[in-house]
Amino acid sequence: MKIVIIGAGSVAFTPALLSGFSVGERYKGATLGFVDVNEEALTLVEKFAQRVSSELGMNWKIEASTERKDVLPGADVVTTSIGVGGLDAWALDVDIPYQYGYIQPVGDTSGPGGLGRALRHIPVLVGIGKDMETLCPKGILYNFTNPLTVLTQAVNKLTKTTCIGLCIGPDLTWSHLCRVIGVEKERTTAVIGGINHCHWIVDFRLDGEDAFPILRAALDELEGSPEAIEAFRRKFGGMVKRPQEPNAGQPLCTALFRSFGAYPGPGDGHVIEFYPQFIRSLHDPAKIKGHAIENVRKTYPPLTEKMKAIAEGKEPIEEESFAKELAWEHTQLLDILISEQDNKGETFYVNIPNRGSIYNLPPEAVVEAPATVDRAGLHPFALGNLPNEVLPTLAQRLAAMDLIIEAAMEGSRAKAVAALINDPYCDDIAVAEKCVNALIDAELKYLPHFQ
């Protein structure tokens, strides 16, 4: 088996995958290909992988190059976790729009920041998909790069390569609700659908019974009505006396749940960028602006130092936990591959072209929905219709995807401006035009199609 990791220098991606690949005999003797445009990062991950392979007896064949065409031939699985322009470009996605009044907690999916990131990444992902058509035509591309929806849609639309977007968001939201009501996740079921970073739990059950009334009562309790959930505690044994996790920081998700009857996720930081009209009334703009970038700036340097120490033999490798703190959304890829190889038929949340999963969203738009995975491949669920209350925002966002793809591939400033004008963030056409042009000008070295 050959697995190629594009963007292999990521300290929040590659070590955790290698940790999973190094457990047991499944990937012994596999070929691992690493691609990164940063030669220093590429050398580091190559040394890291060589030490893991040697000490844990994996006997991996390791290929590494700054040119993906050197590594892609014969790949069965390709992953992408890239950041064109790195943290500096991401900061521009947030800081420049802020000068025009746009407040973004994350800035990687919706709004002007999501647009800027899409313009940089779409041509690269499409190029990878086209290379795979000839170099590894049977390979599947698992994309972790944001903005996940439009990138996954671009590859599936413009190439013959099958592209599946992966994000752990739905599981995070489901787990969060379990902690709010104070029960083990194994006792619950959830039905979740929507688009990446704005999915909706439309059915939530505890021991087979509707758990939304319990969730409402738990939220009431958190807001000062301790008696609200007592009736449920008497009915459902094993519920904790106090919720395990306060819902602090999620006022929009809570308000939308109370209004719509479905719970959105994965948290206000992402969801509020689909409903930016509520940012100033629910949050302190100065506190939430760019908080995701600040978190990365704090957490990545020590992880990089640990990775260097392991690569250089200064720290030991603990076989099943040397990258435990990095186990994040990408590690679900390990479970997907095992479910396929062992014909297990397990369920995962994936981002794929709709084609009947969600009846009242466009058929070719990429949606986030559950699918089972077995030896025959991926089998999406038919979720039926999402509630009408959640459709306007999802439909508006999805309707702009092809426009954004055209803007990126054609290098069209006019289409990029049109995309932002159609975004809920926009309340002034002239300001939107100035913002988009300022963003493109600042990031021009990462945008060859616009030069």
C-alpha positions as CSV (number, residue, x, y, z in Angstrom):
1,M,0.0,0.0,0.0
2,K,1.2,3.5,-0.8
3,I,0.1,6.5,1.1
4,V,1.1,10.0,0.1
5,I,0.8,13.0,2.4
6,I,0.8,16.4,0.7
7,G,1.6,19.1,3.2
8,A,3.6,16.6,5.2
9,G,5.4,19.2,7.2
10,S,2.3,19.9,9.3
11,V,3.1,19.3,12.9
12,A,-0.6,18.9,13.6
13,F,-1.1,16.3,11.0
14,T,1.7,14.0,10.0
15,P,3.0,12.8,13.4
16,A,-0.5,11.6,14.5
17,L,-1.0,9.7,11.2
18,L,2.4,8.1,11.6
19,S,1.5,7.1,15.1
20,G,-1.5,5.3,13.8
21,F,0.3,3.7,10.9
22,S,3.0,2.4,13.3
23,V,0.6,0.4,15.6
24,G,0.5,-3.3,14.7
25,E,1.3,-5.1,11.5
26,R,-1.2,-3.5,9.1
27,Y,1.1,-1.0,7.5
28,K,4.4,-2.8,7.9
29,G,6.3,-2.5,4.7
30,A,4.1,0.2,3.3
31,T,5.4,3.0,1.1
32,L,4.9,6.5,2.6
33,G,5.3,9.5,0.4
34,F,5.9,13.0,1.8
35,V,5.4,16.2,-0.2
36,D,6.0,19.7,1.1
37,V,7.2,22.9,-0.5
38,N,9.1,23.8,2.7
39,E,12.4,21.8,2.4
40,E,13.3,22.2,6.0
41,A,9.9,20.9,7.2
42,L,10.1,18.1,4.6
43,T,13.5,17.0,5.9
44,L,12.3,17.0,9.4
45,V,9.3,14.8,8.7
46,E,11.4,12.4,6.7
47,K,13.9,12.0,9.6
48,F,11.0,11.6,11.9
49,A,9.4,8.9,9.9
50,Q,12.7,7.1,9.4
51,R,13.3,6.9,13.1
52,V,9.7,5.7,13.7
53,S,10.1,3.0,11.0
54,S,13.5,1.8,12.3
55,E,12.7,1.7,16.1
56,L,9.2,0.2,15.7
57,G,10.2,-2.3,13.0
58,M,7.8,-1.0,10.4
59,N,10.2,-1.3,7.4
60,W,8.6,1.6,5.6
61,K,9.8,2.7,2.2
62,I,9.9,6.4,2.5
63,E,9.8,8.8,-0.5
64,A,10.1,12.6,0.0
65,S,10.1,15.5,-2.5
66,T,9.1,19.1,-2.9
67,E,7.5,18.1,-6.2
68,R,4.4,16.0,-5.8
69,K,4.8,14.3,-9.2
70,D,7.9,12.6,-7.9
71,V,5.9,10.9,-5.2
72,L,2.3,10.4,-6.5
73,P,2.9,7.5,-8.9
74,G,1.0,4.4,-7.8
75,A,-0.5,6.0,-4.7
76,D,-3.6,4.3,-3.2
77,V,-4.4,7.0,-0.7
78,V,-3.4,10.7,-1.0
79,T,-4.1,13.2,1.8
80,T,-3.9,17.0,1.6
81,S,-3.3,19.2,4.6
82,I,-1.8,22.3,3.1
83,G,-1.7,26.0,3.9
84,V,-0.6,28.1,1.0
85,G,1.2,31.1,2.5
86,G,1.2,29.5,6.0
87,L,0.1,31.4,9.1
88,D,1.1,34.7,7.5
89,A,-1.4,34.4,4.7
90,W,-4.1,33.2,7.2
91,A,-3.4,36.3,9.3
92,L,-4.0,38.4,6.2
93,D,-7.3,36.7,5.7
94,V,-8.4,37.9,9.1
95,D,-6.6,41.2,9.5
96,I,-7.3,42.9,6.2
97,P,-11.1,42.3,6.3
98,Y,-11.0,43.6,9.9
99,Q,-9.9,46.9,8.5
100,Y,-13.1,47.0,6.5
101,G,-15.3,46.0,9.5
102,Y,-15.5,42.3,9.0
103,I,-15.0,40.3,12.2
104,Q,-13.9,36.7,11.8
105,P,-13.1,34.3,14.7
106,V,-11.5,31.8,12.4
107,G,-11.5,33.1,8.8
108,D,-11.0,29.8,7.0
109,T,-14.4,28.9,5.7
110,S,-16.9,31.6,5.1
111,G,-16.8,35.4,4.8
112,P,-13.8,37.3,3.2
113,G,-11.2,35.1,5.0
114,G,-12.7,31.9,3.6
115,L,-12.8,33.5,0.2
116,G,-9.1,34.5,0.4
117,R,-8.1,31.0,1.5
118,A,-10.2,29.5,-1.3
119,L,-8.6,31.6,-4.0
120,R,-5.2,30.4,-2.8
121,H,-6.0,26.7,-2.4
122,I,-8.5,25.8,-5.2
123,P,-5.9,25.8,-8.0
124,V,-3.5,23.8,-6.0
125,L,-6.1,21.1,-5.0
126,V,-7.4,20.9,-8.6
127,G,-3.8,20.5,-9.8
128,I,-3.3,17.6,-7.4
129,G,-6.5,16.0,-8.6
130,K,-5.4,16.3,-12.2
131,D,-2.0,14.9,-11.5
132,M,-3.7,11.9,-9.8
133,E,-5.7,11.2,-12.9
134,T,-2.6,10.0,-14.7
135,L,-0.1,9.2,-11.9
136,C,-2.4,7.2,-9.6
137,P,-5.9,7.0,-11.3
138,K,-7.2,4.5,-8.7
139,G,-6.1,6.6,-5.7
140,I,-8.6,8.5,-3.5
141,L,-7.9,12.0,-2.3
142,Y,-8.8,12.7,1.3
143,N,-8.8,16.4,1.8
144,F,-8.4,18.1,5.2
145,T,-7.6,21.5,3.8
146,N,-10.0,24.4,4.4
147,P,-12.3,25.8,3.1
148,L,-13.2,22.1,2.9
149,T,-16.6,22.4,1.1
150,V,-15.5,24.4,-1.9
151,L,-12.1,22.6,-2.3
152,T,-13.7,19.2,-2.2
153,Q,-16.3,20.4,-4.7
154,A,-13.7,21.9,-7.0
155,V,-11.7,18.6,-7.2
156,N,-14.8,16.5,-7.9
157,K,-16.1,19.0,-10.4
158,L,-13.0,19.7,-12.4
159,T,-11.1,16.4,-12.3
160,K,-11.8,12.7,-12.5
161,T,-10.3,12.1,-9.1
162,T,-12.6,11.0,-6.2
163,C,-12.1,13.6,-3.4
164,I,-13.6,13.1,0.1
165,G,-13.4,15.9,2.6
166,L,-12.9,14.9,6.3
167,C,-13.6,17.0,9.4
168,I,-14.2,15.8,12.9
169,G,-16.7,18.6,13.6
170,P,-19.9,16.5,13.7
171,D,-18.4,14.2,16.2
172,L,-17.2,17.1,18.3
173,T,-20.7,18.6,18.4
174,W,-22.3,15.3,19.3
175,S,-19.8,14.7,22.1
176,H,-20.4,18.3,23.3
177,L,-24.1,17.8,23.7
178,C,-23.5,14.5,25.6
179,R,-21.3,16.4,28.0
180,V,-23.9,19.2,28.4
181,I,-26.6,16.8,29.4
182,G,-24.2,14.6,31.3
183,V,-24.3,11.2,29.7
184,E,-22.0,8.7,28.1
185,K,-22.0,9.1,24.3
186,E,-22.5,5.3,23.9
187,R,-26.1,5.8,25.2
188,T,-27.0,8.3,22.5
189,T,-27.6,8.4,18.8
190,A,-27.5,11.4,16.5
191,V,-28.5,12.3,13.0
192,I,-26.3,15.1,11.6
193,G,-26.3,16.8,8.2
194,G,-25.5,20.1,6.5
195,I,-22.2,21.5,5.2
196,N,-18.8,21.7,6.7
197,H,-18.5,24.0,9.8
198,C,-22.3,24.5,9.7
199,H,-23.8,21.1,10.2
200,W,-27.0,20.4,12.2
201,I,-27.9,17.7,14.7
202,V,-31.5,17.1,13.6
203,D,-32.2,14.1,15.8
204,F,-30.6,13.4,19.2
205,R,-31.6,10.4,21.3
206,L,-30.8,9.0,24.8
207,D,-31.6,5.3,25.3
208,G,-33.7,5.5,22.2
209,E,-35.9,8.4,23.4
210,D,-35.8,12.0,22.1
211,A,-33.0,13.9,24.0
212,F,-33.8,17.4,22.7
213,P,-36.1,18.1,25.6
214,I,-33.3,17.0,28.0
215,L,-30.9,19.3,26.2
216,R,-33.3,22.2,26.5
217,A,-33.6,21.6,30.2
218,A,-29.9,21.3,30.6
219,L,-29.3,24.6,28.9
220,D,-32.0,26.1,31.1
221,E,-30.2,24.7,34.1
222,L,-26.9,26.3,33.0
223,E,-28.7,29.6,32.7
224,G,-30.0,29.6,36.2
225,S,-33.0,27.2,36.4
226,P,-31.6,24.2,38.3
227,E,-35.0,22.6,38.7
228,A,-35.4,22.3,34.9
229,I,-33.7,19.0,34.5
230,E,-34.8,17.2,37.7
231,A,-37.6,15.4,36.0
232,F,-35.3,14.0,33.4
233,R,-32.8,12.9,36.1
234,R,-35.6,10.8,37.7
235,K,-36.5,9.3,34.3
236,F,-33.0,8.6,33.0
237,G,-30.8,6.7,35.4
238,G,-27.1,7.6,35.2
239,M,-27.5,11.3,34.4
240,V,-24.9,13.3,36.4
241,K,-26.0,15.8,39.0
242,R,-24.5,18.7,37.1
243,P,-23.7,19.0,33.4
244,Q,-20.1,17.9,32.7
245,E,-19.5,20.8,30.3
246,P,-21.0,24.3,30.5
247,N,-22.2,25.7,27.2
248,A,-20.3,28.9,27.8
249,G,-19.1,30.5,24.6
250,Q,-21.9,29.1,22.5
251,P,-24.7,31.7,22.7
252,L,-25.4,31.5,19.0
253,C,-25.6,27.7,18.8
254,T,-27.9,27.7,21.8
255,A,-30.1,30.5,20.4
256,L,-30.4,28.8,17.0
257,F,-31.3,25.5,18.7
258,R,-34.1,27.1,20.6
259,S,-35.4,28.9,17.5
260,F,-34.9,26.1,14.9
261,G,-35.2,22.9,16.9
262,A,-31.9,21.6,15.5
263,Y,-28.5,22.1,17.1
264,P,-25.6,23.5,14.9
265,G,-21.9,23.0,15.2
266,P,-19.1,22.8,15.6
267,G,-19.3,25.8,18.0
268,D,-19.9,29.5,17.7
269,G,-16.4,30.2,16.3
270,H,-17.3,28.6,13.0
271,V,-21.1,28.8,13.0
272,I,-21.2,32.5,13.6
273,E,-19.3,33.1,10.3
274,F,-22.4,31.7,8.6
275,Y,-24.5,34.1,10.6
276,P,-22.2,37.2,10.9
277,Q,-25.2,39.5,11.5
278,F,-25.2,38.2,15.1
279,I,-21.5,38.7,16.0
280,R,-21.7,42.1,17.7
281,S,-24.9,41.3,19.6
282,L,-23.6,37.9,21.0
283,H,-19.8,38.3,21.3
284,D,-17.2,40.9,22.0
285,P,-15.6,41.5,18.6
286,A,-12.2,42.3,20.1
287,K,-12.1,39.0,22.0
288,I,-13.1,36.7,19.2
289,K,-11.4,38.3,16.2
290,G,-8.7,35.8,15.0
291,H,-8.8,33.6,18.1
292,A,-8.1,30.4,16.0
293,I,-4.9,31.9,14.7
294,E,-3.7,32.9,18.1
295,N,-4.4,29.4,19.4
296,V,-2.3,27.9,16.6
297,R,0.6,30.4,17.2
298,K,0.7,29.3,20.9
299,T,0.3,25.5,20.4
300,Y,2.4,24.8,17.3
301,P,5.9,25.9,18.3
302,P,6.1,23.4,21.3
303,L,4.8,20.6,19.1
304,T,7.4,21.4,16.4
305,E,10.1,21.3,19.1
306,K,8.9,17.9,20.2
307,M,8.8,16.6,16.7
308,K,12.4,17.8,16.2
309,A,13.5,16.2,19.4
310,I,12.0,12.8,18.4
311,A,13.4,13.1,14.9
312,E,16.9,13.7,16.3
313,G,16.7,10.9,18.8
314,K,16.6,13.2,21.9
315,E,13.2,12.0,23.1
316,P,11.9,8.4,23.2
317,I,9.1,7.1,21.0
318,E,6.2,5.7,22.9
319,E,4.7,3.3,20.4
320,E,1.0,4.1,20.8
321,S,1.1,7.5,22.3
322,F,4.1,9.5,20.9
323,A,1.7,11.7,19.0
324,K,-1.3,11.4,21.3
325,E,-1.7,15.1,21.9
326,L,-1.9,15.5,18.1
327,A,-4.7,13.0,17.6
328,W,-7.3,15.2,15.9
329,E,-9.6,15.1,12.9
330,H,-7.1,13.5,10.5
331,T,-6.9,10.4,12.7
332,Q,-10.4,9.4,11.6
333,L,-8.7,8.6,8.2
334,L,-7.1,5.6,10.0
335,D,-10.5,4.3,11.1
336,I,-11.9,4.8,7.6
337,L,-9.1,2.8,6.0
338,I,-9.5,0.0,8.6
339,S,-13.2,-0.1,8.1
340,E,-12.6,-0.5,4.3
341,Q,-9.8,-3.0,4.6
342,D,-11.6,-5.2,7.2
343,N,-15.1,-4.8,5.6
344,K,-16.4,-3.4,8.9
345,G,-19.2,-1.1,7.6
346,E,-18.6,1.5,10.2
347,T,-20.2,5.0,10.0
348,F,-18.3,8.2,9.5
349,Y,-19.2,11.8,8.7
350,V,-17.8,12.8,5.3
351,N,-17.9,15.7,2.9
352,I,-19.0,14.4,-0.6
353,P,-21.1,15.5,-3.6
354,N,-24.7,15.3,-2.4
355,R,-26.3,13.1,-5.1
356,G,-29.3,12.3,-2.9
357,S,-28.0,12.3,0.7
358,I,-29.9,15.5,1.6
359,Y,-33.0,15.9,-0.6
360,N,-33.5,19.6,-0.3
361,L,-29.9,20.7,-1.1
362,P,-28.4,20.8,-4.6
363,P,-27.4,17.3,-5.9
364,E,-23.9,18.2,-7.0
365,A,-23.1,20.4,-4.0
366,V,-20.7,19.0,-1.4
367,V,-22.5,18.3,1.9
368,E,-21.5,16.9,5.2
369,A,-23.4,13.7,5.9
370,P,-22.9,10.2,7.3
371,A,-21.7,7.2,5.3
372,T,-20.8,3.7,6.0
373,V,-17.4,2.3,4.7
374,D,-16.7,-1.3,3.8
375,R,-14.6,-3.2,1.2
376,A,-16.9,-1.9,-1.6
377,G,-16.2,1.7,-0.7
378,L,-18.3,4.6,0.7
379,H,-22.1,4.3,1.0
380,P,-23.8,7.6,1.9
381,F,-27.0,7.7,4.0
382,A,-30.1,9.1,2.6
383,L,-31.0,11.7,5.3
384,G,-34.1,13.0,3.5
385,N,-34.9,16.7,4.0
386,L,-33.2,19.0,6.5
387,P,-35.6,21.3,8.4
388,N,-36.7,24.3,6.4
389,E,-35.4,26.6,9.2
390,V,-31.8,25.8,8.4
391,L,-32.0,25.8,4.6
392,P,-31.7,29.5,3.7
393,T,-28.2,29.9,5.1
394,L,-27.0,26.5,3.7
395,A,-28.5,27.1,0.3
396,Q,-27.1,30.6,0.0
397,R,-23.6,29.4,0.9
398,L,-23.7,26.4,-1.5
399,A,-25.0,28.6,-4.3
400,A,-21.8,30.6,-4.2
401,M,-19.4,27.6,-4.5
402,D,-19.2,27.4,-8.3
403,L,-18.7,31.2,-8.4
404,I,-15.8,31.0,-6.0
405,I,-14.3,28.1,-8.0
406,E,-14.6,30.1,-11.3
407,A,-13.0,33.2,-9.6
408,A,-10.0,31.1,-8.4
409,M,-9.4,29.2,-11.6
410,E,-9.9,32.2,-13.9
411,G,-8.1,34.7,-11.7
412,S,-11.3,36.9,-11.9
413,R,-11.4,39.8,-9.4
414,A,-14.9,40.6,-10.6
415,K,-16.2,37.1,-9.7
416,A,-14.3,37.2,-6.4
417,V,-16.0,40.5,-5.5
418,A,-19.4,39.0,-6.6
419,A,-18.9,36.1,-4.2
420,L,-18.3,38.4,-1.3
421,I,-21.3,40.6,-2.2
422,N,-23.4,37.5,-2.0
423,D,-22.0,36.5,1.4
424,P,-24.0,37.4,4.6
425,Y,-21.0,39.4,5.8
426,C,-21.6,42.0,3.1
427,D,-23.7,45.0,3.8
428,D,-21.9,47.5,1.5
429,I,-21.0,46.7,-2.1
430,A,-18.3,49.4,-2.3
431,V,-16.6,48.2,0.9
432,A,-16.8,44.6,-0.3
433,E,-15.0,45.5,-3.6
434,K,-12.3,47.4,-1.7
435,C,-11.8,44.5,0.8
436,V,-11.5,41.8,-1.9
437,N,-9.0,43.8,-4.0
438,A,-6.9,44.7,-0.9
439,L,-6.9,41.0,0.1
440,I,-5.8,39.9,-3.4
441,D,-3.2,42.6,-3.7
442,A,-1.7,41.6,-0.3
443,E,-1.7,37.9,-1.2
444,L,-0.8,38.2,-4.9
445,K,2.4,36.2,-4.6
446,Y,0.3,33.2,-3.6
447,L,-2.2,33.8,-6.4
448,P,-0.5,33.1,-9.7
449,H,-3.8,33.1,-11.6
450,F,-4.4,36.7,-10.6
451,Q,-0.9,37.9,-11.7
